[in-house]
Amino acid sequence: MTTDNRLQASDICFSYGGRQVINHVDLDLCPGTLTALVGPNGAGKSTLLHLLQGRLVASGGHVVCGCSVALMPQRAAIDWTFPITVSDMVNLGRNGARRRTGGPSCHDLLERVGMAEMASRRLSQLSGGQQQRVLLARALMQNSGVLLLDEPCSAIDPPTREHLLGVMRQQAESGQTLLVSSHDWGSALDSYDRVVVLDGSVLASGSPADVRAKLSDLTCMMGSHCCE
């Protein structure tokens, strides 16, 4: 990892179908930090991640980052009937971003996410939790300075969720910068260094303690679903 894996977004805006989805968003993601991006359905979390990674072009503002940025997409965005093996899927990450010398091997990454024994298994044979682990390993294969993860812990059992959070924490401790979108407010407030609350614009940002102190106000602004 490089020593400066900082990503900054300034006044980011994005419109879709005549509706402004992302409204003047500022972010400053520091190296070695594990940040949760939380908000209700339709808040623009996935859109913001795609803007930060460069898959979408903002209609206003700019993103500054001196390192490569990898994106782990939502599981639903992948065709799991594609006739390749788990190892094949992870190795696709080599083409996802600029490859650095001395990056991790496919076997090492599959061991880290608890999938080494399933390296030769077909994608169609995997459970939902196993699919999430494979996607994380593929994203880690890119060996990027910044890693954006779109709902990596959704619809999986608690042990798998804790395992994936542990892997993400290790990446942050190694100096990588991680931004993780989530619907799980409880996990965000208990397991992350920082929390960003998004509903088109940033409603709150800071340490879990800072955001927790604002939850009652946010519930009034966003409705009770903000804390689901």
For each residue, the residues with C-beta under 8 A, 3 or more apart:
1: 5 145 174 175 176
2: 5 66 67 145 175
3: 31 175
4: 31 66 67 145
5: 1 2 31 32 67 145 146 175 176 177
6: 28 29 30 31 65 66 177
7: 27 28 29 52 63 64 65 69 146 177 179
8: 27 28 29 63 64 65
9: 12 25 26 27 28 51 52 61 62 63 64
10: 26 61 62 63 64
11: 24 25 26 60 61 62
12: 9 22 24 25 26 27 48 51 58 60 61 62 63
13: 20 22 23 24 25 58 59 60 61
14: 20 21 22 44 47 51 56 58 59
15: 18 19 20 21 59
16: 19 21 47
17:
18: 15
19: 15 16
20: 13 14 15 23 200
21: 14 15 16 44 47 200
22: 12 13 14 25 44 47 48 51 58 200 201
23: 13 20 200 201
24: 11 12 13 60 61 201
25: 9 11 12 13 22 48 61 198 201 202
26: 9 10 11 12 202
27: 7 8 9 12 52 179 196 202 205
28: 6 7 8 9
29: 6 7 8 33 35 146 177 179
30: 6 33 177
31: 3 4 5 6 145 175 176 177
32: 5 172 173 174 175 176 177
33: 29 30 172 177 178 193 194
34: 168 169 171 172 178 180 191 192 193 194
35: 29 178 179 180 192 193 194 195 196
36: 180 181 182 187 188 191 192 194 195 196
37: 45 48 49 179 180 181 182 196 198
38: 45 181 182 183 184 185 188 195 196 197 198
39: 43 44 45 197 198 199 203 222 226
40: 43 183 199 222 223 225 226 228
41: 183
42:
43: 39 40 198 199 200
44: 14 21 22 39 47 48 198 199 200
45: 37 38 39 48 49 150 181 198
46: 49 50 74 150 151 181
47: 14 16 21 22 44 50 51 56
48: 12 22 25 37 44 45 51 52 198
49: 37 45 46 52 53 71 148 150 179 181
50: 46 47 53 55 56 71
51: 9 12 14 22 47 48 54 55 56 57 58 63
52: 7 9 27 48 49 63 69 146 148 179
53: 49 50 69 70 71 148
54: 51 57 63 69
55: 50 51 71
56: 14 47 50 51
57: 51 54
58: 12 13 14 22 51 61 62 63
59: 13 14 15
60: 11 12 13 24
61: 9 10 11 12 13 24 25 58
62: 9 10 11 12 58
63: 7 8 9 10 12 51 52 54 58
64: 7 8 9 10
65: 6 7 8 69 145 146
66: 2 4 6 145
67: 2 4 5 144 145 146
68: 97 98 142 143 144 145 146
69: 7 52 53 54 65 97 144 145 146 147 148
70: 53 93 96 97 139 142 144 146 147 148
71: 49 50 53 55 139 147 148 149 150
72: 135 136 138 139 147 148 149 150 152
73: 77 78 135 150
74: 46 77 150 151 154
75: 78 128 131 132 135 151 154 155
76:
77: 73 74
78: 73 75 82 131 135
79: 82
80: 123 124 126 131
81: 123 124
82: 78 79 123
83: 122 123 124
84: 88 89 122 123
85: 88 89 119 120 121 122 123
86: 89 90 110 115 118 119 120 121 122 123 126 134
87: 90 91 106 110 119 120
88: 84 85 91 92
89: 84 85 86 92 123 134 138
90: 86 87 93 106 109 110 134 137 138 141
91: 87 88 94 106 141
92: 88 89 95 96 138 141
93: 70 90 96 97 137 138 139 140 141 142
94: 91 99 141 142
95: 92
96: 70 92 93 138 139 141 142
97: 68 69 70 93 142 143 144
98: 68
99: 94 103 142 143
100: 103 143
101:
102:
103: 99 100 141 143
104: 108 109 112 140 141 143
105: 108 109
106: 87 90 91 109 110 119 137 141
107: 110 111 116 119
108: 104 105 111 112
109: 90 104 105 106 112 113 137 140 141
110: 86 87 90 106 107 113 115 116 118 119 137
111: 107 108 114 115 116
112: 104 108 109 137 140 167 170
113: 109 110 133 134 136 137 163 164 167
114: 111 133 163
115: 86 110 111 118 119 130 133 134 137
116: 107 110 111 119
117:
118: 86 110 115 121 126 130
119: 85 86 87 106 107 110 115 116
120: 85 86 87
121: 85 86 118 125 126
122: 83 84 85 86 125 126
123: 80 81 82 83 84 85 86 89 126 131 134
124: 80 81 83
125: 121 122
126: 80 86 118 121 122 123 130 131 134
127: 130 131
128: 75 131 132 155 156
129: 132 133 156 157 160
130: 115 118 126 127 133 134
131: 75 78 80 123 126 127 128 134 135
132: 75 128 129 135 136 152 153 156 160 164
133: 113 114 115 129 130 136 137 160 163 164
134: 86 89 90 113 115 123 126 130 131 137 138
135: 72 73 75 78 131 132 138 139 152
136: 72 113 132 133 139 140 149 152 164 167 168
137: 90 93 106 109 110 112 113 115 133 134 140 141
138: 72 89 90 92 93 96 134 135 141 142
139: 70 71 72 93 96 135 136 142 144 147 149
140: 93 104 109 112 136 137 143 147 167 171
141: 90 91 92 93 94 96 103 104 106 109 137 138
142: 68 70 93 94 96 97 99 138 139 147
143: 68 97 99 100 103 104 140
144: 67 68 69 70 97 139 147 176
145: 1 2 4 5 31 65 66 67 68 69 176 177
146: 5 7 29 52 65 67 68 69 70 176 177 178 179
147: 69 70 71 72 139 140 142 144 171 176 177 178 179
148: 49 52 53 69 70 71 72 178 179 180
149: 71 72 136 139 152 168 178 179 180 181
150: 45 46 49 71 72 73 74 181
151: 46 74 75 154 181 182 183
152: 72 132 135 136 149 164 168 180
153: 132 156 160 161 164 165 180 182 184 187
154: 74 75 151 182 183
155: 75 128
156: 128 129 132 153 160 161 164
157: 129 160 161
158: 161 162
159: 162 163
160: 129 132 133 153 156 157 163 164
161: 153 156 157 158 164 165 187
162: 158 159 165 166
163: 113 114 133 159 160 166 167
164: 113 132 133 136 152 153 156 160 161 167 168
165: 153 161 162 168 169 187 191
166: 162 163 169 170
167: 112 113 136 140 163 164 170 171
168: 34 136 149 152 164 165 171 172 178 180
169: 34 165 166 172 173 191
170: 112 166 167 173 174
171: 34 140 147 167 168 174 176 178
172: 32 33 34 168 169 175 176 177 178 193
173: 32 169 170
174: 1 32 170 171
175: 1 2 3 5 31 32 172
176: 1 5 31 32 144 145 146 147 171 172
177: 5 6 7 29 30 31 32 33 145 146 147 172
178: 33 34 35 146 147 148 149 168 171 172
179: 7 27 29 35 37 49 52 146 147 148 149 196
180: 34 35 36 37 148 149 152 153 168 192
181: 36 37 38 45 46 49 149 150 151
182: 36 37 38 151 153 154 185 187 188
183: 38 40 41 151 154 228
184: 38 153 187 188
185: 38 182 188 189 226 227 228
186: 189 190
187: 36 153 161 165 182 184 190 191 192
188: 36 38 182 184 185 191 192 195 208
189: 185 186 192 195 208 211 212
190: 186 187 208
191: 34 36 165 169 187 188
192: 34 35 36 180 187 188 189 195 208
193: 33 34 35 172 207
194: 33 34 35 36 205 206 207 208
195: 35 36 38 188 189 192 204 205 206 207 208 211
196: 27 35 36 37 38 179 202 204 205
197: 38 39 202 203 204 205 211 214 218 226
198: 25 37 38 39 43 44 45 48 201 202 203
199: 39 40 43 44 203 221 222 226
200: 20 21 22 23 43 44
201: 22 23 24 25 198
202: 25 26 27 196 197 198 205
203: 39 197 198 199 218 221 222
204: 195 196 197 210 211 214 218
205: 27 194 195 196 197 202 211
206: 194 195 209 210 211
207: 193 194 195 210 211
208: 188 189 190 192 194 195 211 212
209: 206 212 213
210: 204 206 207 213 214
211: 189 195 197 204 205 206 207 208 214 215
212: 189 208 209 215
213: 209 210
214: 197 204 210 211 217 218
215: 211 212 218 219 227
216: 219 220
217: 214 220 221
218: 197 203 204 214 215 221 222 226 227
219: 215 216 222 223 224 226 227
220: 216 217
221: 199 203 217 218 226
222: 39 40 199 203 218 219 225 226
223: 40 219 226
224: 219 227 228
225: 40 222 228
226: 39 40 185 197 199 218 219 221 222 223
227: 185 215 218 219 224
228: 40 183 185 224 225
